[in-house]
C-alpha cells in the first residue's frame, strides 16, 4: 500500500468554501491555510486538515491548490 500524500504537513494551500447558497446565487470565498494533518482514505481522495485563521477544515485533496511547499531547513 502506497501512503504517499500529494501535500505535506506545513504546505500552504488554498481552497474555496461556500459561504452562502441560495436559489439565485452561490457565494464562494477563497480561504488560505496550512496543512496540519493528513488522512489516508482507501476508497476516496485523501483528506487534509487545513488550519485557517478562524478554524480548521477537512478538505479533499482535489479541492486544494498548492501555494507554497514546506521546506526542510536542516
C-alpha positions in Angstrom: 0.0 0.0 0.0 1.4 3.4 -1.0 0.8 6.1 1.6 2.3 9.0 -0.4 0.3 12.2 0.1 0.0 14.9 -2.5 0.6 17.6 0.1 2.9 17.6 3.1 2.5 18.9 6.7 3.2 22.6 6.6 2.3 23.2 3.0 0.5 26.5 2.3 -2.7 25.8 0.4 -5.9 27.5 -0.7 -9.5 26.2 -1.3 -12.9 27.6 -2.0 -15.7 27.4 0.6 -19.4 28.1 0.1 -20.3 31.0 2.3 -24.0 31.4 1.2 -26.1 29.2 -1.1 -29.5 30.4 -2.4 -31.6 29.7 -5.4 -30.3 32.9 -7.1 -26.6 32.5 -6.5 -23.8 30.7 -4.7 -21.3 32.8 -2.8 -17.8 31.2 -2.8 -14.9 32.6 -0.8 -11.3 31.6 -1.1 -9.5 30.6 2.1 -5.8 30.1 2.7 -4.3 27.9 5.3 -1.6 25.4 6.3 -1.9 21.6 6.2 -1.7 20.3 9.8 -2.9 16.7 9.4 -3.3 14.0 6.8 -5.9 11.2 6.5 -5.5 8.4 4.1 -8.8 7.2 2.7 -8.8 3.8 0.9 -11.9 4.3 -1.3 -11.8 8.1 -1.9 -9.4 11.0 -2.2 -7.1 11.6 0.7 -8.2 14.3 3.1 -6.1 17.0 4.7 -6.8 19.1 7.8 -6.2 22.8 6.9 -5.8 25.4 9.6 -7.1 28.9 8.7 -7.2 31.9 11.0 -10.8 31.2 12.0 -11.0 27.4 12.2 -9.8 24.0 10.9 -11.3 22.3 7.8 -11.1 18.7 6.5 -10.7 19.1 2.7 -10.3 16.5 -0.1 -7.0 16.8 -1.9 -8.7 17.6 -5.3 -10.2 20.7 -3.8 -6.8 22.1 -2.6 -4.4 24.3 -4.6 -0.7 24.4 -3.5 0.6 27.9 -2.9 3.9 27.1 -1.3 5.7 23.8 -0.5 7.2 23.4 3.0 11.0 23.4 3.1 13.3 21.4 5.2 16.0 23.7 6.7 18.1 21.0 8.3 
